[in-house]
Amino acid sequence: MVNRTLIFVVNHRLKNVVNEPLTRGNSALTPANQPLKSPAMAIREIIILPDKQLRLVSKPIEKVTAEVRKLADDMFETMYDAPGIGLAAIQVAQPLRLITMDLAKKEEDGETKPRPRVFINPEILSSSEEMSVYEEGCLSIPEYYEEVERPAKVRVRFTDLDGKVHEEDAEGLFATCIQHEIDHLNGVLFVDYLSKLKRDRVLKKFAKAAKRAAE
């Protein structure tokens, strides 16, 4: 997911995080003084609309393996480089139920601290009747933004990189972002929530762009 109000944060602070050593703990990858023992992270290609892979339903992850950890590492580097605040594995052509996210927050000291998190097999347990509207963007639908209405609060269950299961209440931008990314795991795009007229326009726009690129 892309949020234009946070792009300046990603460019200013988070873009540097990919050059810092990381360690795993709880539900996040966090900067640390010790380097990873896994292979170096890599930026992967983000697939773009109208790639049909974006409509696939991703498969559950049965076990947190070294390959899953490496994929999460690569997704963070890819997400920060783009830059974005959320990324689903299917967006890098891996149909697995894995999400990376970083909703960076400005602290009291004025510093913007990275808040990278990993969600494995996330599912929404409940949604509020109250709705909220956020302007959304997507790394697989670059440079296109529209307001989308979603439940204002959701309760989410997910597994972290240590294999531990968590339940958490999400609201605000977190609620919007986790719903946006879980949609990706189910083959749903944020443009699917738009009016037929707007949806058809953007689908045609990207179909034409893909055709020109292939010529």
C-alpha positions in Angstrom: 0.0 0.0 0.0 1.0 3.6 -0.6 -0.1 6.5 1.5 1.0 9.9 0.2 1.0 11.5 3.6 3.8 9.1 4.7 5.8 9.0 1.5 8.0 11.9 2.8 8.7 9.8 5.9 9.7 6.8 3.8 12.0 8.8 1.6 13.6 10.7 4.5 14.1 7.9 7.0 13.0 4.5 6.1 14.9 4.3 2.8 18.0 4.1 5.0 16.7 1.2 7.0 17.5 -1.3 4.3 21.2 -0.5 4.8 21.0 -1.2 8.5 21.5 -4.7 10.0 18.2 -6.3 11.1 17.2 -8.9 13.7 14.0 -10.8 14.1 11.8 -10.6 17.2 8.1 -10.9 18.0 6.1 -9.7 15.0 8.7 -7.4 13.5 12.1 -7.0 12.0 13.9 -4.3 13.9 17.3 -2.6 13.4 20.0 -4.1 15.6 23.7 -4.2 16.0 24.0 -7.8 14.8 23.8 -8.7 11.1 21.5 -11.4 9.8 22.9 -14.8 9.2 20.6 -15.2 6.2 21.7 -14.2 2.7 21.8 -10.6 1.8 18.4 -8.9 1.1 17.4 -8.2 -2.5 15.0 -5.9 -4.2 12.4 -7.9 -6.1 10.3 -6.8 -9.0 6.8 -5.6 -8.1 4.2 -6.9 -10.5 1.9 -4.3 -12.0 -1.7 -4.2 -13.1 -3.0 -5.9 -15.3 -0.8 -8.8 -14.3 -3.1 -11.7 -13.7 -1.1 -13.0 -10.7 -2.6 -10.1 -8.7 -6.0 -11.9 -8.9 -4.6 -15.2 -7.4 -5.7 -16.3 -3.9 -2.5 -16.8 -1.9 -1.8 -20.0 0.0 -1.3 -20.3 3.7 2.2 -20.6 5.1 2.4 -23.9 7.0 5.8 -23.3 8.6 8.1 -20.4 9.1 11.2 -21.6 7.2 14.4 -19.9 6.2 12.8 -19.3 2.8 9.9 -17.4 4.4 12.3 -15.3 6.4 14.3 -14.5 3.3 11.2 -13.5 1.5 10.1 -11.2 4.3 13.6 -9.6 4.2 13.4 -9.1 0.5 9.9 -7.7 0.8 11.0 -5.1 3.3 13.9 -4.0 1.0 11.5 -3.9 -1.9 8.9 -1.9 0.0 11.3 0.7 1.3 12.9 1.1 -2.1 9.5 1.7 -3.9 8.7 3.4 -1.4 5.5 2.1 0.3 4.1 1.3 3.7 2.7 -2.2 3.0 3.5 -5.0 0.7 1.9 -8.5 0.1 4.0 -11.4 -1.1 1.8 -11.8 -4.2 3.0 -8.3 -5.3 6.5 -9.9 -5.8 4.9 -12.9 -7.5 4.9 -15.1 -4.5 1.3 -16.4 -3.8 1.9 -16.8 0.0 -0.1 -15.3 2.8 2.6 -13.0 4.0 2.5 -9.2 4.5 5.2 -6.7 5.4 4.3 -3.3 6.8 5.9 -0.2 8.3 3.7 2.7 9.5 6.6 4.9 10.6 5.7 7.2 13.5 7.2 10.6 14.4 8.3 10.4 18.0 8.4 13.1 20.7 12.0 13.8 20.0 11.2 14.6 16.4 12.8 11.5 15.0 10.8 9.2 12.7 11.3 5.7 13.9 10.9 2.7 11.6 8.2 0.2 12.8 8.6 -2.8 10.5 6.2 -5.6 11.1 5.5 -9.0 9.5 2.1 -10.7 9.3 1.9 -14.4 8.4 -1.5 -15.9 7.5 -3.4 -12.8 8.7 -7.1 -12.9 9.0 -9.8 -10.4 10.0 -11.8 -11.8 12.9 -14.3 -8.9 13.3 -15.0 -5.5 11.8 -16.7 -2.4 13.2 -19.9 -1.1 11.8 -18.3 2.3 11.9 -16.6 3.2 8.6 -13.7 5.5 7.7 -12.4 6.8 4.4 -8.7 7.0 3.5 -7.0 7.9 0.3 -5.3 4.7 -0.9 -2.6 3.9 -3.4 -0.9 0.6 -4.4 2.6 -0.3 -5.5 1.0 -2.6 -8.1 -1.1 0.3 -9.4 1.6 3.1 -9.4 0.7 6.8 -9.3 -3.0 6.2 -8.8 -4.8 7.3 -5.7 -8.5 7.2 -4.7 -10.5 7.4 -1.5 -11.8 4.1 -0.2 -14.3 3.4 2.5 -13.6 0.5 4.9 -14.4 -0.5 8.5 -12.8 1.9 10.9 -11.7 -0.9 13.2 -10.8 -4.6 12.8 -9.5 -7.3 15.0 -6.8 -9.3 13.3 -5.2 -12.7 14.0 -1.7 -13.4 12.5 1.5 -15.4 13.1 4.9 -13.7 13.5 8.3 -14.8 12.3 8.8 -16.8 15.5 5.7 -18.9 14.8 3.7 -17.2 17.6 0.0 -16.4 17.0 -1.3 -13.0 18.0 -4.6 -11.2 18.0 -4.6 -7.4 17.7 -7.1 -4.5 17.3 -6.4 -2.2 14.5 -7.8 1.3 13.8 -6.9 4.3 11.8 -4.3 3.9 9.1 -3.3 0.5 10.5 -6.8 -0.8 10.0 -6.9 0.5 6.4 -3.5 -0.8 5.5 -4.0 -4.3 7.0 -7.4 -4.6 5.2 -5.8 -3.4 1.9 -3.0 -6.0 2.2 -5.2 -8.9 3.2 -7.3 -8.0 0.2 -4.2 -8.7 -2.0 -3.9 -12.1 -0.4 -7.4 -12.8 -1.7 -6.9 -11.4 -5.2 -8.8 -8.2 -4.4 -7.5 -4.7 -5.4 -8.4 -1.4 -3.9 -9.8 -0.3 -7.3 -12.5 -3.0 -6.9 -14.2 -0.7 -4.3 -14.5 2.2 -6.8 -17.5 2.9 -9.0 -17.7 0.9 -12.2 -16.8 4.0 -14.2 -13.6 4.8 -12.2 -12.6 1.1 -12.1 -13.0 0.6 -15.8 -11.0 3.7 -16.5 -8.0 2.7 -14.4 -8.1 -0.9 -15.7 -8.1 0.3 -19.3 -5.3 2.8 -18.5 -3.0 0.1 -17.2 -4.0 -2.4 -19.9 -3.0 0.2 -22.5 0.3 0.9 -20.7 1.1 -2.8 -20.6 0.4 -3.2 -24.3 2.7 -0.2 -25.2 5.4 -1.6 -23.0 5.2 -5.0 -24.8 5.5 -3.5 -28.3 
